[in-house]
Amino acid sequence: MSIEIERFFEMQDEATKVAFVEKRGDEMTDMLVVALEETLSILAGETQPETVH
């Protein structure tokens, strides 16, 4: 996994923790929707994930 992708996941994890602690459900829902849309895009072949060889 590239460092860029790892950093993205770290940022997402941190944002999720903060939202959970501060009880910001709408923000968490928005993050989950974006993550699901990106995942479905990758699975549908619309977006190619970056790889490091």
N, C-alpha and C positions, 0 to 999 in steps of 0.2 A: 504494500500500500504506500502511496506517495506521502511525503511529509505534509503536503497541502491538504490531502484528504484526512490525514490523521488530525491535523490542526482544526479542520472543519468540525470533525466529530467531537474534539475536546471542547470547542466553543459551544457546540450544541448541548453537550452534557452540562456545562457550566450554566448556560442560560436556562436549561430545564430545572436545575437545582434551585437557582435563584427564584424562578417563577413559582416553583412548588413551595418554597419557604415563605414567599410573600403572598401566596394564595391568589395568583393571577391566572385564573383558569382560562380566560379568553386568549391570553397571550400563548399559553401552552397549547391550546387548540390550534391556533394559527401556525405554530411551529410544527405540530404534528401533521397538519394538512400539507404544508410545504414539503416536509420530508416524504410523505406518501406520494405526492405528485412527482417528486424527483425520482423516487423508486419506481413508480409505474412507467415513467418516461424511459428510464434505463431498461426496464424489462421489455418494453414495447419496441426497443431498438431505436428510439428517436434520438437518444443521447448516448454517446459512447463514453463510458467511464475512462478516466485517464489512468494509464498504467506506466510503471517504471520498469524498464528491463535492465 
